[in-house]
Amino acid sequence: MAELNVKTKNGWVLFLASIASFMVALDTLVVSTSLSKIRLDLGASIEGLEWTVNAYSLCFAVFLLTAAALGDRFGRRRLFATGIGVFTATSAACALSESLGWLIAFRAVQGIGASLIMPLSVALLSAAFPPERRAKVLGVFSGVTGLAVLAGPVVGGAVAEGLAWQWIFWLNVPIGLLIIFPVWSWNGESFGTNTALDIRGLLLATGGALGLVWGLIRSNSVGWNSLEVLSTLAVGILLTILFVIWELHTRESMLPMRLFRSRAFFIGNAANYLLNTSLVSALFFLAQYLQIAQGYGPLDAGVRMLPWTATLFIVAPVAGNLVNRIGERPLIVGGLLLQSLGMMWIGIIADPGTAYNEFIAPLIIAGFGVSMVQPTSMSAVVGSVAPSEIGKASGAFNMLQLGGVFGIAIIATVFTANGNYSSAQSFNTGFAPAISISSVLSLAGALVAIGLPRRRKVPIIHEKAKV
């Protein structure tokens, strides 16, 4: 009976964590297919569209380590529920925004809520399930997230075209209300190491990430050589270096630097970073390309992205099951190569006159690649640390979604140097070289991932959750 109760409780944790992740992923995807509507309705420039996406990504990334540390210290379930509440409330606020400035502001706070949800959902799952089952559970978790990836572009397009772009944010409200009360009410709590909060480390990490991301975002509008960009990037680099030095010497480190001695941890995180630079930047422009250069409406564009997005739901659980058989390296290297091939193929054939059916094969290839990498890189990272440090490892892994900000900044610079929004042909002229850079970033990730250990034996270590 006790074993049955444990299985039921763990299944409940998997369900709630997956639904919360579904909500966050759905929000990201529905926004992508609504950018053209937001641009026209609010008169947004490409910089404004970047801020609509990157204000969220910025706050999500810079607060991740803080969120993981707070969860370890004060309770992962408690902070996880708080994140759901913040995300739900600010989704409603985004829907009520009447100007681009307010939308960007509320998107920033929404990113803080997401920063509490994502790393703590992985930490809760990793604490609830033994290591030998963790890869399979993370595959299921990624598969449920894949439902949002599958539905997101279509739902976002349908809502933006049939109702209004504001309704893409109202979608989160019923989901958040549905899960927040069960999360608050379940018995049991999970903690990390019982250490003092590393306030100085939190401030240095947050300041460093903020400086780097601010410089990257602003580089496209004011130029890479401007005083603003150079100074903020310099401050970001300096604070990041100081963070590393501090973490090497403090006894109560937020992110122990010794974790990076593990090849699986270091290279798994590096591959994840480069995947995000390629994936998020491609997502930012592909939905707009289908609408502006190809002439489809938001709904039709969302439907035509399905060959790319639907694969996560199908492939991710399979990849999770294969980890314990063949290890992470072949899946991560192969997946990044497929993503690179798909994006390069699209860059070569991109033209307003290209029939849509010519894009199907490269979209499927790229989708298979992303779906192979996401659960396996997560498995490599969280499986390389002790159970008590899973929260910190998960925070570091998710913080590297900063790669998406870097990717958008880079390919937006390439886009504006070659094209603009004035016509279908002008947009295509900028899009083709931009999406090719996305391919190069994924190829770089594949080269880095070759250094992963050939195969890891999953350690049989169990952690007692505090109740």
C-alpha positions as CSV (number, residue, x, y, z in Angstrom):
1,M,0.0,0.0,0.0
2,A,2.8,2.4,0.9
3,E,4.5,1.7,-2.5
4,L,1.2,2.4,-4.3
5,N,0.8,5.7,-2.4
6,V,4.4,6.7,-3.4
7,K,3.7,5.9,-7.1
8,T,0.4,7.8,-7.0
9,K,2.1,10.9,-5.4
10,N,5.0,10.8,-7.9
11,G,2.5,10.5,-10.8
12,W,0.7,13.5,-9.5
13,V,4.0,15.5,-9.3
14,L,4.7,14.5,-13.0
15,F,1.2,15.5,-14.1
16,L,1.3,19.0,-12.4
17,A,4.9,19.7,-13.4
18,S,4.2,18.8,-17.0
19,I,1.0,20.9,-17.2
20,A,2.9,23.9,-15.8
21,S,5.6,23.4,-18.3
22,F,2.9,23.0,-21.0
23,M,1.5,26.4,-20.0
24,V,4.9,28.2,-20.3
25,A,5.8,26.5,-23.6
26,L,2.3,27.3,-25.0
27,D,2.8,31.0,-24.2
28,T,6.2,31.1,-26.0
29,L,4.8,29.5,-29.2
30,V,1.5,31.4,-29.4
31,V,3.4,34.7,-29.2
32,S,5.7,33.7,-32.1
33,T,2.8,33.4,-34.6
34,S,1.2,36.6,-33.2
35,L,4.2,38.9,-33.7
36,S,3.0,40.2,-37.1
37,K,-0.4,41.1,-35.6
38,I,1.2,42.8,-32.6
39,R,3.5,44.7,-35.0
40,L,0.6,46.1,-37.0
41,D,-1.7,46.7,-34.1
42,L,0.8,48.5,-31.8
43,G,3.0,49.9,-34.6
44,A,6.1,48.0,-33.3
45,S,9.4,48.1,-35.1
46,I,11.7,45.1,-35.2
47,E,13.3,46.3,-32.0
48,G,9.9,46.5,-30.4
49,L,9.2,42.9,-31.5
50,E,12.6,41.8,-30.1
51,W,11.8,43.4,-26.8
52,T,8.4,41.7,-26.7
53,V,10.2,38.4,-26.9
54,N,13.4,39.3,-25.1
55,A,12.0,41.2,-22.1
56,Y,10.4,37.8,-21.2
57,S,13.6,35.9,-22.0
58,L,15.8,38.4,-20.1
59,C,13.9,38.1,-16.8
60,F,13.4,34.4,-17.3
61,A,17.2,33.9,-17.7
62,V,18.5,36.3,-15.1
63,F,16.2,35.0,-12.3
64,L,16.7,31.3,-13.0
65,L,19.6,30.7,-10.6
66,T,17.8,32.9,-8.0
67,A,14.7,30.8,-8.4
68,A,16.6,27.5,-8.1
69,A,18.4,28.8,-5.0
70,L,15.2,30.0,-3.4
71,G,13.5,26.7,-4.1
72,D,16.4,24.8,-2.5
73,R,16.3,27.0,0.5
74,F,12.6,27.6,1.1
75,G,10.9,24.7,-0.6
76,R,10.6,23.8,-4.3
77,R,6.9,23.1,-4.2
78,R,6.2,26.4,-2.4
79,L,8.2,28.5,-4.9
80,F,6.9,26.5,-7.8
81,A,3.3,27.4,-6.8
82,T,4.3,31.0,-6.4
83,G,5.7,31.0,-10.0
84,I,2.4,29.6,-11.3
85,G,0.5,32.5,-9.5
86,V,2.8,35.2,-10.9
87,F,2.7,33.8,-14.4
88,T,-1.1,33.5,-14.4
89,A,-1.6,37.0,-13.1
90,T,0.8,38.7,-15.5
91,S,-0.7,36.8,-18.4
92,A,-4.0,38.6,-17.7
93,A,-2.1,41.9,-17.4
94,C,-0.4,41.3,-20.8
95,A,-3.9,40.7,-22.3
96,L,-5.1,44.0,-20.9
97,S,-2.1,46.0,-22.1
98,E,-3.0,48.9,-24.4
99,S,0.5,49.9,-25.5
100,L,3.7,48.2,-26.5
101,G,5.4,49.6,-23.4
102,W,3.0,48.0,-21.0
103,L,3.0,44.8,-22.9
104,I,6.9,44.6,-22.7
105,A,6.8,45.5,-19.0
106,F,4.3,42.7,-18.1
107,R,6.1,40.3,-20.3
108,A,9.2,40.9,-18.2
109,V,7.3,40.1,-15.0
110,Q,5.8,37.1,-16.7
111,G,9.3,35.9,-17.3
112,I,10.0,36.0,-13.6
113,G,7.1,33.7,-13.0
114,A,8.3,31.3,-15.7
115,S,11.8,31.3,-14.1
116,L,10.2,29.9,-10.9
117,I,8.3,27.2,-12.8
118,M,10.8,25.6,-15.2
119,P,13.8,24.8,-13.1
120,L,11.7,23.8,-10.1
121,S,9.5,21.5,-12.1
122,V,12.6,19.6,-13.2
123,A,14.0,19.6,-9.7
124,L,10.7,18.3,-8.2
125,L,10.6,15.5,-10.8
126,S,14.3,14.6,-10.2
127,A,13.7,14.5,-6.5
128,A,10.5,12.4,-6.9
129,F,11.9,9.7,-9.1
130,P,15.0,7.5,-8.7
131,P,17.9,8.1,-11.1
132,E,17.3,4.9,-13.1
133,R,13.8,6.2,-14.1
134,R,14.7,9.9,-14.5
135,A,15.5,9.9,-18.2
136,K,12.2,8.2,-19.0
137,V,10.3,10.6,-16.8
138,L,12.0,13.6,-18.4
139,G,11.1,12.2,-21.8
140,V,7.4,12.1,-20.8
141,F,7.8,15.6,-19.3
142,S,9.3,16.8,-22.6
143,G,6.6,15.0,-24.6
144,V,3.8,16.8,-22.7
145,T,5.6,20.1,-23.3
146,G,5.7,19.0,-26.9
147,L,1.9,19.1,-26.9
148,A,2.2,22.9,-26.4
149,V,4.9,23.1,-29.1
150,L,2.5,21.2,-31.4
151,A,-0.6,23.2,-30.6
152,G,1.1,26.6,-29.9
153,P,1.6,28.0,-33.5
154,V,-1.9,26.8,-34.6
155,V,-3.6,28.0,-31.5
156,G,-1.8,31.3,-31.6
157,G,-2.5,31.8,-35.2
158,A,-6.2,30.9,-34.8
159,V,-6.7,33.2,-31.9
160,A,-4.8,36.1,-33.4
161,E,-6.7,35.8,-36.7
162,G,-10.1,34.8,-35.4
163,L,-10.2,37.0,-32.2
164,A,-7.3,39.3,-31.3
165,W,-3.7,38.9,-30.2
166,Q,-4.7,39.7,-26.6
167,W,-6.4,36.4,-26.3
168,I,-3.2,34.5,-26.6
169,F,-2.4,35.6,-23.1
170,W,-5.9,34.9,-21.7
171,L,-5.3,31.2,-22.6
172,N,-2.9,30.9,-19.7
173,V,-5.3,32.0,-17.1
174,P,-7.6,28.9,-16.9
175,I,-4.6,26.6,-17.0
176,G,-2.9,28.4,-14.2
177,L,-6.0,28.4,-12.0
178,L,-6.5,24.7,-12.7
179,I,-3.2,23.6,-11.3
180,I,-2.2,26.2,-8.6
181,F,-4.6,24.9,-6.0
182,P,-3.5,21.2,-6.3
183,V,0.1,22.3,-6.1
184,W,-0.5,24.3,-2.9
185,S,-2.5,21.5,-1.4
186,W,-0.3,18.4,-2.0
187,N,1.5,17.1,1.1
188,G,5.2,17.0,1.1
189,E,8.0,19.3,0.2
190,S,11.4,19.0,-1.5
191,F,14.5,20.9,-0.5
192,G,18.1,21.2,-1.7
193,T,21.1,21.6,0.5
194,N,20.2,23.4,3.7
195,T,22.7,26.3,3.4
196,A,22.5,30.0,3.7
197,L,21.3,32.0,0.7
198,D,24.2,33.3,-1.4
199,I,23.0,36.9,-1.7
200,R,26.3,38.2,-3.2
201,G,26.4,35.4,-5.8
202,L,22.7,36.1,-6.7
203,L,23.4,39.8,-7.3
204,L,26.6,39.2,-9.3
205,A,24.9,36.5,-11.5
206,T,21.8,38.6,-12.1
207,G,23.8,41.8,-12.8
208,G,26.2,39.9,-15.2
209,A,23.3,38.3,-17.1
210,L,21.4,41.6,-17.3
211,G,24.4,43.5,-18.6
212,L,25.2,40.9,-21.3
213,V,21.6,40.5,-22.4
214,W,20.9,44.3,-22.5
215,G,23.9,44.9,-24.7
216,L,22.9,42.1,-27.1
217,I,19.4,43.3,-27.4
218,R,20.3,47.0,-27.9
219,S,23.1,46.2,-30.4
220,N,20.8,45.9,-33.3
221,S,19.3,49.4,-32.9
222,V,22.2,51.5,-31.7
223,G,25.1,49.5,-33.2
224,W,27.7,47.2,-31.8
225,N,30.3,50.0,-31.5
226,S,28.0,52.3,-29.5
227,L,29.0,53.4,-26.0
228,E,25.8,51.9,-24.5
229,V,26.4,48.5,-26.0
230,L,30.1,48.4,-25.3
231,S,29.7,49.6,-21.7
232,T,26.9,47.3,-20.8
233,L,28.6,44.3,-22.3
234,A,31.8,45.2,-20.5
235,V,29.9,45.5,-17.2
236,G,28.2,42.1,-17.9
237,I,31.5,40.4,-18.6
238,L,33.1,41.9,-15.5
239,L,30.2,40.9,-13.2
240,T,30.2,37.4,-14.7
241,I,33.9,37.1,-14.0
242,L,33.5,38.3,-10.4
243,F,30.6,35.8,-10.0
244,V,32.9,32.9,-11.0
245,I,35.6,34.2,-8.7
246,W,33.2,34.5,-5.8
247,E,31.7,31.1,-6.4
248,L,35.1,29.5,-6.4
249,H,35.9,30.9,-2.9
250,T,32.6,31.1,-1.0
251,R,31.6,28.2,1.2
252,E,27.9,28.7,0.4
253,S,28.0,28.8,-3.3
254,M,24.8,29.2,-5.4
255,L,26.4,27.4,-8.4
256,P,29.4,25.3,-7.3
257,M,32.1,25.8,-10.0
258,R,33.3,22.2,-9.3
259,L,30.2,21.0,-11.2
260,F,31.8,22.2,-14.4
261,R,34.6,19.7,-13.9
262,S,32.1,17.1,-15.1
263,R,32.3,16.8,-18.9
264,A,28.6,15.8,-19.0
265,F,27.6,18.9,-17.0
266,F,29.8,21.4,-18.9
267,I,29.3,20.1,-22.4
268,G,25.6,19.3,-21.9
269,N,25.0,22.9,-20.9
270,A,27.1,24.3,-23.8
271,A,25.2,22.2,-26.3
272,N,21.9,23.4,-24.8
273,Y,23.0,27.0,-25.0
274,L,23.9,26.7,-28.7
275,L,20.7,24.8,-29.4
276,N,18.7,27.7,-27.9
277,T,20.6,30.3,-30.1
278,S,19.6,28.4,-33.2
279,L,16.0,27.3,-32.2
280,V,14.7,30.6,-30.6
281,S,16.2,32.8,-33.4
282,A,14.7,30.5,-36.1
283,L,11.3,30.5,-34.3
284,F,11.3,34.3,-34.1
285,F,11.7,34.8,-37.8
286,L,10.1,31.6,-39.4
287,A,6.5,32.5,-38.3
288,Q,6.9,36.0,-39.6
289,Y,8.5,34.7,-42.9
290,L,5.4,32.5,-43.6
291,Q,3.1,35.5,-43.1
292,I,5.2,38.3,-44.7
293,A,7.1,36.6,-47.5
294,Q,4.8,33.7,-48.2
295,G,1.5,35.6,-47.7
296,Y,-0.2,33.3,-45.2
297,G,-2.4,34.5,-42.4
298,P,-1.5,33.7,-38.7
299,L,-3.6,30.5,-38.6
300,D,-2.3,29.2,-41.9
301,A,1.3,30.0,-40.8
302,G,0.8,28.1,-37.6
303,V,-0.6,25.1,-39.4
304,R,2.4,25.1,-41.8
305,M,4.8,25.1,-38.8
306,L,3.4,21.7,-37.6
307,P,6.0,19.6,-39.5
308,W,8.7,21.3,-37.4
309,T,6.9,21.5,-34.0
310,A,4.9,18.3,-34.0
311,T,8.0,16.1,-33.9
312,L,8.8,17.1,-30.2
313,F,5.6,15.3,-29.0
314,I,6.6,12.1,-30.9
315,V,10.4,12.0,-30.7
316,A,11.2,13.4,-27.2
317,P,9.7,10.4,-25.2
318,V,11.5,8.0,-27.5
319,A,14.8,9.9,-27.1
320,G,14.3,9.8,-23.3
321,N,14.0,6.0,-23.4
322,L,17.1,5.6,-25.6
323,V,19.4,7.5,-23.3
324,N,20.0,4.6,-20.9
325,R,20.7,2.3,-23.9
326,I,23.1,4.4,-26.1
327,G,23.9,7.4,-23.9
328,E,23.4,11.1,-24.6
329,R,26.2,11.9,-27.0
330,P,24.9,10.3,-30.3
331,L,21.4,11.8,-29.7
332,I,22.7,15.3,-29.0
333,V,25.3,15.4,-31.7
334,G,22.9,13.8,-34.3
335,G,20.0,16.1,-33.2
336,L,22.0,19.3,-33.6
337,L,23.3,18.2,-37.0
338,L,19.7,17.6,-38.1
339,Q,18.6,21.0,-36.9
340,S,21.6,22.6,-38.7
341,L,20.7,20.7,-41.9
342,G,17.1,21.7,-41.8
343,M,17.8,25.4,-41.3
344,M,20.5,25.6,-44.0
345,W,18.1,23.9,-46.4
346,I,15.4,26.5,-45.7
347,G,17.9,29.3,-46.2
348,I,18.9,27.9,-49.6
349,I,15.4,27.5,-50.9
350,A,13.7,30.6,-49.3
351,D,12.0,32.8,-51.8
352,P,8.5,34.3,-52.0
353,G,7.8,32.1,-55.0
354,T,8.9,28.8,-53.4
355,A,5.9,26.5,-52.9
356,Y,5.3,25.5,-49.3
357,N,5.6,21.8,-49.9
358,E,9.3,22.3,-50.6
359,F,9.7,23.4,-46.9
360,I,8.1,20.3,-45.4
361,A,11.2,18.0,-45.6
362,P,13.6,20.5,-44.0
363,L,11.1,21.4,-41.3
364,I,10.6,17.7,-40.4
365,I,14.4,17.1,-40.3
366,A,15.0,20.1,-38.1
367,G,12.1,19.1,-35.8
368,F,13.5,15.6,-35.3
369,G,16.8,17.2,-34.4
370,V,15.5,19.5,-31.8
371,S,13.3,16.8,-30.3
372,M,16.4,14.5,-29.9
373,V,18.5,17.2,-28.1
374,Q,16.1,18.8,-25.6
375,P,15.4,15.8,-23.2
376,T,18.9,14.2,-23.6
377,S,20.9,17.4,-22.9
378,M,18.7,17.9,-19.8
379,S,19.3,14.3,-18.8
380,A,23.1,14.8,-19.2
381,V,23.2,17.8,-17.0
382,V,20.9,16.8,-14.1
383,G,22.2,13.2,-14.2
384,S,25.8,14.5,-13.6
385,V,25.2,16.0,-10.2
386,A,24.3,14.7,-6.7
387,P,20.5,14.7,-5.9
388,S,21.0,17.6,-3.5
389,E,22.4,19.8,-6.3
390,I,19.7,19.0,-8.9
391,G,18.0,22.3,-8.3
392,K,21.2,24.3,-9.0
393,A,22.0,22.2,-12.0
394,S,18.5,22.7,-13.4
395,G,18.7,26.4,-12.8
396,A,22.0,26.6,-14.7
397,F,20.6,24.5,-17.5
398,N,17.5,26.7,-17.9
399,M,19.5,29.9,-17.5
400,L,21.3,29.1,-20.8
401,Q,18.1,29.9,-22.6
402,L,20.0,33.2,-22.7
403,G,21.2,31.6,-25.9
404,G,17.9,32.5,-27.5
405,V,18.5,36.2,-26.7
406,F,21.9,36.0,-28.2
407,G,20.6,34.1,-31.3
408,I,17.8,36.7,-31.9
409,A,20.3,39.6,-31.5
410,I,22.7,38.0,-34.0
411,I,20.3,37.0,-36.8
412,A,18.3,40.3,-36.3
413,T,21.5,42.1,-37.1
414,V,22.0,40.0,-40.2
415,F,18.4,40.5,-41.2
416,T,18.4,44.3,-40.9
417,A,21.8,44.4,-42.8
418,N,20.2,42.7,-45.8
419,G,16.4,43.2,-45.7
420,N,13.4,44.9,-44.0
421,Y,9.6,44.7,-43.7
422,S,8.7,46.8,-46.7
423,S,7.8,44.0,-49.0
424,A,7.8,40.2,-49.4
425,Q,11.0,40.2,-51.4
426,S,12.7,42.6,-49.0
427,F,11.8,40.4,-46.0
428,N,13.1,37.3,-47.9
429,T,16.3,39.1,-48.7
430,G,17.0,39.5,-45.0
431,F,15.5,36.2,-43.9
432,A,17.6,33.8,-46.1
433,P,21.1,34.8,-44.7
434,A,19.6,35.1,-41.1
435,I,18.2,31.6,-41.0
436,S,21.5,30.3,-42.4
437,I,23.3,31.8,-39.4
438,S,20.8,29.8,-37.2
439,S,22.1,26.7,-39.0
440,V,25.7,27.6,-38.2
441,L,24.9,28.0,-34.5
442,S,23.4,24.6,-34.4
443,L,26.4,23.1,-36.2
444,A,28.7,24.7,-33.6
445,G,26.6,22.9,-30.9
446,A,27.1,19.6,-32.6
447,L,30.9,20.0,-32.7
448,V,30.9,20.9,-29.0
449,A,28.7,17.9,-28.1
450,I,31.2,15.5,-29.6
451,G,33.1,15.9,-26.3
452,L,30.4,14.4,-24.2
453,P,31.2,11.1,-22.4
454,R,30.4,8.1,-24.6
455,R,27.9,6.6,-22.1
456,R,27.1,7.2,-18.5
457,K,26.1,4.6,-16.0
458,V,23.2,6.0,-14.0
459,P,24.1,6.0,-10.3
460,I,21.6,4.5,-7.9
461,I,21.3,7.3,-5.4
462,H,18.2,8.2,-3.6
463,E,17.4,11.5,-1.9
464,K,14.9,11.8,1.0
465,A,12.6,14.7,0.5
466,K,11.8,16.7,3.6
467,V,8.1,16.6,4.6
